[in-house]
Amino acid sequence: MKTPATFGIISYNLYCNFTNYGSALQSWAMQQAVNALGKGRWQAKMVDYCPDILADKDTLNPMKNMWDKDPEARRLCELTLPAIRKNYDEFNRFYRTECAVTQGKYTSRNFDQCVENDHIDGFLCGSDTIFCVNEFGFDDGYYANYPSMKGNSVAFAASFGDAKFTEEQYPLLNQRLSNFRYIALREEGMVPYVKAHTNVPVTQVIDPTLLLPPESYAPITAEPQEEGKYLLMYARRYNPAMEAYAEEMAAKNGWKIVEISLRAENAKRHRMFYEAGVEQFLSLVKHAAFMVTNSYHGMIFAVQHNTPFCVFSREQCDTKIAQLLNIMQIGDCLKTENDGLLPPPVDFAAVHERIAAERERSLGIMEEALQTLCC
């Protein structure tokens, strides 16, 4: 029997300044989707890859690399350190037990060795904002620019975020894009440009976390974490209007608030749960009476679990949030301020029908892209 090909997933996941549920779950979902499509022809493995730009980041002590530089934000982060470290242990366990990860750790100094050491036959770059030069520059791993990757890679659900390119950067961008055999972008915005400057198939697909139906997450969802009805507030960055809205909604409905954020001082009023691992996060979303978030993937898992929600605007996230809400036809769930109003009820059955159509289309594109690596 022919040995299945092994495709290495290159993405933003293991190395970061703060752990991210979306990063972990999109990598896990990508692996699940690739393996399911493979049917013995291929399988996926996460490459333990640390870009140079993330080499100095310390998940266990993230203060020195925080975006928020004001003393109050740093103080609250320091108060959260015990939960941050528990959370890191949970994420590390998740990656090592629930995902297939390369045995070797790779950086710019030894990347090409992964082909021989971990028997990688081709590369799948994605998902999330790996093409965002504001965050990662033109990283050689994310843009398939290492010798072993050139012409042996596809991009799937890769995102440019809200990046803006200078005239001097466009020639380098075009060169990097030429490394791929197939490019599937998560957002529509850059599709026309990439089509015009490459000679490979270019299209738009949904996020990997939506490639799986809701029931696929049951095996990695923990038992209920809280008794009674609660509002879950998941903040990727502090937004006082979002916090005020959550408190107003909870008070009106008699809900307590479970909060995942760095606002340690909110422990006086809320149940703080930053230490939640991936499985606990999924459970908290699933069993919440309502969810308030400014996280793209927080929004996705509210939908996956039929949890009523609203999502607040957030810097560098508005494009991807708005586009997905438009696909699902639930744009009223987006808020920019505390208006004190619940969004209209979501017809989740109709939303899941729309997602199912996008899922089928995107999985077909994934299979077509991966087949180019088998030639």
N, C-alpha and C positions, 0 to 999 in steps of 0.2 A: 504494500500500500504506500502511495506517495505521501511523504511527510508534508503536513500543512505548512504553508508559508507563515512566517511570523512578522507582523507589522508593528513597528515601534511607535507608540503614541507620544508625541512631543507636545507638552502643554504647560500652562502655568498651574502648578498644583503643589508639589512637595515643598518647594522653596518659596518663601514669601516673608513679609514682615508681620502680617496677621493672618491666621488661618481663615479659610473662606469655605463655607459650606458649598457654594456654587462651584468652586474650583474642584473640590473633591467629588461632588456628585456628577459633574459633567464628564470628568475623566472616567469614573466608574461606569456611567451610562454609555459612554463612547465604547468602552471595552465590551460591555454586554452586547451592544448593537453589532459591533464588528464580528464578535464570535458567533452570534445568532445567524448573521448573514453568511458566514463562512461555510457552514455545513461540512466541515472537514477539509475545506480548501485552504482556509487561513484562520489565524487566531491573532489576538492582540496582546501586547505587553506594554505597560507603561514604562517609558525610559526614565530612569532616575537621573534626571538632567537638571543641573543648576546653571542658569545663564550667568555670565560675569556680572551683570547689573544687579543680580540678587545675591551675590556671594557674600556681601557684608551685612545682609539682613539677619536679624536674630529674633526668631519667633518667641523665644523665652524671655527676651528683654528688648521689646520693640520701640522703646521711647526715643532712642537716638535717630530713628528713621521715620518717625511719625510725620504725616502730612500736616497735622495741626501742631503748630509750634508754640502756641500760647501756653504759659505756665499752668493754667487750670486744666487743660486737656492732658498735659503730661502728668499732673498730680493724680487725676482720676485714673489714668492708665496704670500708674504705679500702684494705686489702691486695688486695681483689678488683677495684679500680677498673680496671686495665688490661683484665681480662676483661669487666667491665661495659660498657666503651666499645666493645669489639669486638662484643659481643652486641647493643648498641644499633644499630650499623651494619648488622648482619645483619638485625635486625628491620625497620629502615627500608627496606632493600633489598627485603625480602619484601613489605611493604605496597605499595611503589611499583611492583613488577614483577608480583606475583601477584594483586593486588586492583585493582579499578576504584575509584579514589578521586576525590572532587571536586577540581576545580582550585583552588577557593577554600578558604581556611581560615576557619572560622566560630566565633564566640564569642557571648556574650549581647549584644554590641554590634551585631552585624551578621547574626545568624542568618537572618532572614527573606529576606535577599538571595540565599540559596542557591537559592530557588525559581526565580528568574529567571536568575541567573548560571550555575547548573549544571542547569537544566531539570528540577527535581525535581517530580514530580506527586503524591507522597504519601510518607508516612514509615512505616518499620518500626522500632520501638524494641525492641531486644533484641540479644543475649541477656545472660546472666549477671546479676550482682546490681545492675542499674541502679536497682531500686526499693528498695534498702537505704538507709534514711535514716541509718543509723549511718555509712555510708561517704560518701554523696553528698548527703545532705539531699534535699529535693524539687527536684532539678535540673529546670529548665524544658525542657531538651532530652530528658532521659531520661523525663520525664512528659508530653511532648508539649504543653507549656504556652506555647510561642511562638505568636503569632497565626497564622502560616502552617501550624502543626501541628494546631491545635484542630479536631477533627472530620474531620481528614484523615490520621489515623494509626491504626496497629494496634500492639499489643504482642505479641511472639512470644518465648516462652521467657524472658520477663523474670522475675527472681527477687527476692524480698524478703530473701533470705538468712535469717539468724536475727534479723532486726530486731524490736525491741519498740517499739510506739507508745504514746505517752502519750495521755490523754483529750483533751488540747488539740490533738494532731496529727491525730486521726481526721477532723474536718471538712475539714481541708486535704487529707488523703489522698483523701477522697471527691470533692472538687472536681477534683483532678488526674486521678483515674481516669475522670471524665466526659469527658475530652478524647479518649478512644479510641473507635473504632468496633467494635473486637474486642479481647479480651484473652485471650491464651494464656499461662499461667504455667508455669514450669519445674517448680516443686514444688507439691504438692497442698495444703500447709498453709493458704495464704491464699485458696484457691479459694472456699470457702463464704462468707467475708466479702465478697469482691469481687462474687460473684454477688448477694449480698443488698443491695449498695449501688450497683449500676449497672443500666442497662437495655440492656446489650449482651451478646452471647454471651461466656461465660467458661468456660475449660476448662484442662486441664493437658496439656502436651506434653513431649517429650524435648529434651535439649540439641541445638543445631544440629550439633555434631560427630558426632552419631549419626544425623543425617538422611541421611548419605552412607554407602554400604557401604565396607568396608575398602579395596577396590581403588581407590577414588576418590583415596586419598592417595598412591598410587604415584608420580604425576608430580611431587609436591613432596617426595618422600623421598630424601634423599641416599644415596650409596653407604655401605657399612659404614665406621664411624669407628674401630673398634678390632679388633685381632686377638685370637683366643682367647676363651674364655668369661668373661663378666663379669656382675656384679650391678650394675644401675643404681639408684642412690639419688638421687631427685629430691625435695628438701626445699624447700617454700615457706616454711617457718619451722622454726627449729632445734628438734629434739626429741631429747634425749639417749637416750631409750629406743629410738627408731627407729634412731638411729645404732648403738647397741649391738646391736640385732637384726640390722641389715645386716652388721655385721662378724662376728657369730657365724655367720650363714648362709653368708657368703662363705668363712670359714675351714673350715666343715664340708664344703663342696663343692669347695674348691680353686679358687674364682672370685676374680678381682681385682675391685676396686670402682671403678666410674666414677661420679663424684658431680657433680651440679649443685646447688650451694648456695653460700652466702656464707662457708662455714667454710674460709677460705683455709689455715688451719694444717693442715688434713687432707691437704694435698699431700704431707706426709711419709709417708702411708699409702695414699692413694687417688689415682686419676687425676682431677684436678679439671677440669671442662669447662663452666664457667659461660658461656664465650664462644659456646657452641653456638647457632646460629640455629635457626629453625623446622624447616628441612629436616634439619639434623643431629640435632635432638631426636627427630624421628620415626624416624630411622635408629637412634639409640641405643636407643629403646624396642623397635623391631622386632627387633633382633638380640641383645637382652639374654637371658641365661639365666634371669634373674629380676629383678623390679623391686620396690623398696621405696619408697613415696612417701607424702606426706600431701597430695597435690594431687588435686583432683576430676578435672581433665582429664588428669593423669598416669594416673590409674586408667582413664579412658575409653580412652586410647590403648594402654594395656596390653591391654585387652579387644579393641580393634580389631585389634591385631596378634597376638592369641593368645599373649601373653607372660605366663607365670605371675607372679603379683604378690600383694602384700598392701598395704593402705592403712591408714595410721595416722590416728587421730582428730586433728582440728585445730580450734582455736577458730574459730567462725563458719562452719564447713564441715560439721559433723556431720550436719545435717539433709539437705542435698543428697546427701552421700555415702551415707548410710543408705538414703534413698529409692531411689536408683538401684541400689544393691546388692540391694535388695528386689525391684525390677522384674526384675533379672537372676537372682534367686534364688541369689545367691552371698554371702550375708551373712557367711559364715565368713572371708571375705577381709579383714574389718575387724578391726584390732587397736587396743587402747588401752594395751598395755604390751608389754615384751619378755618373751614366754613361751618363747622359744627353739624354737618349733615352726613348721614350715612349714604353711600352710593346706592343707586338702584339695585335691586336684587339681580343676581347673575343667573341666567339660565345655563347651568353647568352642562346639562345634556347637550344643548346646542353648541356650546363651546367645545366640548369633547368631540363632537362630530367634525367641527372645523379642524381641530388639531389632528384627528385621525387622517383626514385627507392630506394635510401637510406632512404628517408622519410617513404615509405611504409614498408620497412623492420624494421626500428627502431620503428615505431608505433606498429607493431605486437609484437615486443619484450616488449615494454612498457605495452601493454595489458596483455601479458603473465605474466610479473613480478607483476603487480597489482593484478591479479587474485590469486596469491599466498597469498596475504594478506587477501583475502576474505574467506579463508578456515577456 
